[in-house]
């Protein structure tokens, strides 16, 4: 391949990546404004014709999975950074709760998973494994055996559920705080 052709291909890939990122950011803005996410609303927000989005995402489920994969990367990074600064599990759990309270894409993506198998699901699952690994590292429990992996999944599910309780105000209505639950989580899954 000639140098000019190679450079054109690189520019095309960068342009495609920038457009995809722009669509994802538009989807986040739409989701923040209203609960329902539609490809038509995302296209309008991003300044694209609705049909143009299909060049980047096969359907709304794939768009949700891409958003959730980005959120899982942020969650993993946040937990690792928090756990490295001290209190390990408590710090990672507190950081995870703070992020999960304001993130709807993970719950939406979980419901989208059965719809299609493909690259988007593979990426999402890889990011999910990364987040579970970060949680395992923060807990100080290696998750090499199946039973240990189940404990980490249980811990992650607990954090996700707590985030929903916090977001809805139900945890406070029951007389608990996020700090109360993190302390209980630490006792249950001991640092």
C-alpha positions as CSV (number, residue, x, y, z in Angstrom):
1,X,0.0,0.0,0.0
2,X,1.3,3.4,-0.9
3,X,2.0,6.0,1.8
4,X,-0.7,8.3,0.6
5,X,-3.3,5.5,0.7
6,X,-2.1,4.5,4.1
7,X,-2.4,8.0,5.4
8,X,-5.9,8.3,3.9
9,X,-6.9,5.1,5.7
10,X,-5.6,6.4,9.0
11,X,-7.5,9.7,8.5
12,X,-10.6,7.7,7.7
13,X,-10.2,5.6,10.9
14,X,-9.7,8.7,13.0
15,X,-12.7,10.4,11.5
16,X,-14.9,7.3,12.1
17,X,-13.7,7.1,15.7
18,X,-14.4,10.8,16.3
19,X,-17.9,10.4,14.8
20,X,-18.6,7.4,17.0
21,X,-17.4,9.2,20.1
22,X,-19.6,12.2,19.1
23,X,-22.6,9.9,18.8
24,X,-21.9,8.3,22.2
25,X,-21.7,11.8,23.8
26,X,-25.0,12.8,22.1
27,X,-26.5,9.6,23.5
28,X,-25.4,10.5,27.0
29,X,-26.9,14.0,26.7
30,X,-30.2,12.5,25.5
31,X,-30.2,10.0,28.3
32,X,-29.5,12.8,30.8
33,X,-32.4,14.9,29.5
34,X,-35.0,12.1,29.4
35,X,-35.3,8.5,30.5
36,X,-36.1,7.0,27.1
37,X,-33.2,6.7,24.6
38,X,-34.1,6.4,20.9
39,X,-31.8,6.4,17.9
40,X,-33.8,9.1,16.4
41,X,-33.3,11.4,19.4
42,X,-29.6,10.6,19.5
43,X,-29.2,11.3,15.8
44,X,-30.9,14.7,16.2
45,X,-28.7,15.5,19.2
46,X,-25.5,14.5,17.3
47,X,-26.5,16.3,14.1
48,X,-26.8,13.2,12.0
49,X,-29.6,11.7,9.9
50,X,-31.2,8.8,11.8
51,X,-30.0,6.3,9.2
52,X,-26.4,7.4,9.6
53,X,-26.3,5.9,13.1
54,X,-26.7,2.5,11.6
55,X,-23.2,2.8,10.1
56,X,-21.9,2.9,13.7
57,X,-24.4,0.8,15.7
58,X,-26.7,-1.9,14.5
59,X,-29.5,-0.9,16.9
60,X,-30.2,0.8,20.2
61,X,-29.1,-2.2,22.2
62,X,-25.6,-2.0,20.6
63,X,-25.5,1.7,21.4
64,X,-26.4,1.0,25.0
65,X,-23.8,-1.7,25.2
66,X,-21.1,0.7,23.9
67,X,-22.1,3.4,26.5
68,X,-22.1,0.8,29.3
69,X,-18.7,-0.5,28.2
70,X,-17.3,3.0,28.5
71,X,-18.9,3.3,32.0
72,X,-17.4,0.0,33.0
73,X,-14.0,1.3,32.0
74,X,-14.5,4.4,34.1
75,X,-15.8,2.2,37.0
76,X,-12.7,0.0,36.8
77,X,-10.4,3.0,36.7
78,X,-12.2,4.7,39.6
79,X,-12.1,1.6,41.8
80,X,-8.4,0.9,41.1
81,X,-7.4,4.5,41.9
82,X,-9.5,4.6,45.1
83,X,-8.3,1.2,46.3
84,X,-4.6,2.2,45.8
85,X,-5.0,5.2,48.0
86,X,-5.9,3.3,51.2
87,X,-8.9,1.4,52.7
88,X,-9.0,-0.9,49.7
89,X,-12.5,-2.4,49.6
90,X,-14.3,0.4,51.4
91,X,-12.6,3.0,49.2
92,X,-13.4,1.1,46.0
93,X,-17.0,0.4,47.1
94,X,-17.5,4.1,47.9
95,X,-16.1,5.2,44.6
96,X,-18.2,2.6,42.8
97,X,-21.4,3.6,44.5
98,X,-20.8,7.3,43.7
99,X,-20.3,6.5,40.0
100,X,-23.1,3.9,39.8
101,X,-25.7,6.2,41.4
102,X,-25.4,8.5,38.4
103,X,-25.1,5.9,35.6
104,X,-28.1,4.4,34.0
105,X,-26.4,2.7,31.1
106,X,-25.2,-0.4,33.0
107,X,-28.8,-1.4,34.0
108,X,-30.1,-0.6,30.5
109,X,-27.3,-2.6,28.9
110,X,-27.9,-5.6,31.1
111,X,-31.4,-5.8,29.7
112,X,-30.1,-5.4,26.2
113,X,-27.6,-8.2,26.4
114,X,-29.9,-11.1,25.5
115,X,-31.1,-9.3,22.3
116,X,-28.0,-9.9,20.2
117,X,-24.6,-11.6,20.4
118,X,-21.7,-9.8,18.8
119,X,-18.8,-7.5,19.1
120,X,-20.6,-5.0,21.3
121,X,-21.4,-7.8,23.8
122,X,-17.9,-9.1,23.7
123,X,-16.5,-5.7,24.5
124,X,-19.0,-5.2,27.3
125,X,-18.2,-8.5,28.8
126,X,-14.5,-7.8,28.7
127,X,-15.1,-4.5,30.5
128,X,-17.3,-6.2,33.0
129,X,-14.5,-8.7,33.8
130,X,-12.1,-5.8,34.2
131,X,-14.5,-4.1,36.8
132,X,-14.9,-7.4,38.6
133,X,-11.1,-7.9,38.7
134,X,-10.6,-4.4,40.1
135,X,-13.2,-5.2,42.8
136,X,-11.5,-8.5,43.5
137,X,-8.1,-6.7,43.9
138,X,-9.6,-4.1,46.2
139,X,-11.1,-6.8,48.4
140,X,-7.7,-8.5,48.7
141,X,-9.3,-11.8,47.7
142,X,-7.9,-13.4,44.6
143,X,-10.8,-14.7,42.4
144,X,-9.1,-17.7,40.9
145,X,-11.5,-20.4,42.1
146,X,-15.2,-20.5,41.0
147,X,-16.5,-20.0,44.5
148,X,-14.2,-16.9,44.9
149,X,-15.5,-15.5,41.6
150,X,-19.1,-16.0,42.8
151,X,-18.2,-13.9,45.9
152,X,-17.0,-11.1,43.7
153,X,-20.1,-11.2,41.5
154,X,-22.2,-11.1,44.6
155,X,-20.3,-8.1,45.9
156,X,-20.7,-6.3,42.5
157,X,-24.4,-7.1,42.5
158,X,-24.7,-5.7,46.0
159,X,-23.0,-2.5,45.0
160,X,-25.3,-2.2,41.9
161,X,-28.4,-2.7,44.0
162,X,-27.2,-0.3,46.6
163,X,-26.7,2.3,43.9
164,X,-30.3,1.9,42.8
165,X,-31.5,2.2,46.4
166,X,-29.4,5.4,46.9
167,X,-30.5,6.9,43.6
168,X,-34.2,6.4,44.4
169,X,-33.9,7.6,48.0
170,X,-35.0,4.2,49.3
171,X,-31.9,3.6,51.3
172,X,-32.3,6.9,53.2
173,X,-36.1,6.1,53.6
174,X,-35.1,2.9,55.3
175,X,-32.8,4.9,57.6
176,X,-29.5,3.9,56.1
177,X,-26.7,5.8,54.4
178,X,-24.2,4.7,51.8
179,X,-21.5,4.8,54.5
180,X,-23.6,2.4,56.6
181,X,-23.9,-0.1,53.7
182,X,-20.2,0.2,52.8
183,X,-19.3,-0.6,56.4
184,X,-21.6,-3.7,56.3
185,X,-20.1,-4.7,53.0
186,X,-16.6,-4.5,54.5
187,X,-17.7,-6.7,57.4
188,X,-19.4,-9.2,55.0
189,X,-16.6,-9.3,52.5
190,X,-13.7,-8.3,54.9
191,X,-10.8,-6.3,53.5
